[in-house]
């Protein structure tokens, strides 16, 4: 055989061996891995998604041989609505807050989670029994990640009302894509909670108290005075700055527990917002909280197993858990441990982020009203009248844990 032909034959043989080996490896991998799949929609990206992939999804796939197909989107509400309308919803979706989920439950889109976990492992606000006319009461969601709000972050001297009264001290970023404005809704909600107390806050969050009520109006005006609404240069920066932008150690930030890593690097800590909010009332001290909730849209053994896994106290969920049976959060990190205790230890009431309880249309209008108020605070009455026209009642638990 000529030398060139021999080399060609050997090359072809080598390629065949490589392909055969790859086929064997793929076959072995296929044989030992997924026997089913779950589609999952959530809004986590970056470090949050990496943590969820590494600490939650991969151990689940390894243990149960069920493949989790993850879809992440910052426009979560819009994507889910489109998927549902097209008749192709994900098996499991994780959404921030119960307000939007309640509308899906009322339309018969959500599957009951009854029997998949014990709701008594959570305070009632996290995994309530929801009654839908004609369907009775069922549990439709469970918390996967919970967050503490009513926090003012700082580094250096501990702030008080006097030192926090200058707008220039505050880091303020409103930009968040399709949900721009939500940091401002957190401000208004928390101020109302500290000034008027949990009962008034609950009535408002459930749509039973008008947006034009004096207590609600006062919360808006207090927000505007604290952050400098109407001051053109400051407002322009706020509207174009991302909510997660770096905040200098000498300044203050009204943000949730998800900012702990940033302030840890700056050597920072937090105080309860009740120590900062002007005219905090006698019932001040409740904490606003938030949560990402998992719900089931397509029932299958694989999807049910994933829900059970998310509710397991031993699962390493992202950030903080509301499961009473889980190990304490934070480890040796004193700030993280304090956040975990504030979220789970019985004591002061904890109240849902009000905008997360509202129907999607009302919540979106709230976001937009904040942006417009920052630009033109003298038009507040017009904004409140518009929001009052969008007011809708929601029968969900708002405060608990006290």
Secondary structure as UniProt FT lines:
FT   HELIX           3..32
FT   STRAND          36..42
FT   HELIX           46..52
FT   HELIX           53..57
FT   HELIX           58..64
FT   STRAND          66..72
FT   HELIX           76..85
FT   TURN            86..87
FT   STRAND          92..96
FT   HELIX           99..106
FT   TURN            107..108
FT   TURN            114..116
FT   HELIX           119..121
FT   TURN            124..126
FT   STRAND          129..132
FT   TURN            133..135
FT   STRAND          136..139
FT   STRAND          141..148
FT   STRAND          151..154
FT   TURN            161..164
FT   HELIX           167..169
FT   HELIX           177..179
FT   TURN            180..181
FT   HELIX           182..196
FT   HELIX           198..205
FT   TURN            206..207
FT   TURN            211..212
FT   HELIX           214..227
FT   TURN            228..230
FT   HELIX           232..240
FT   TURN            243..244
FT   TURN            249..250
FT   STRAND          252..253
FT   HELIX           257..259
FT   HELIX           260..265
FT   TURN            266..267
FT   STRAND          269..272
FT   HELIX           273..275
FT   TURN            278..279
FT   TURN            282..285
FT   STRAND          287..296
FT   HELIX           301..311
FT   TURN            313..314
FT   TURN            324..325
FT   TURN            331..332
FT   HELIX           334..344
FT   STRAND          350..352
FT   HELIX           354..357
FT   HELIX           360..375
FT   HELIX           377..379
FT   HELIX           380..389
FT   STRAND          399..400
//
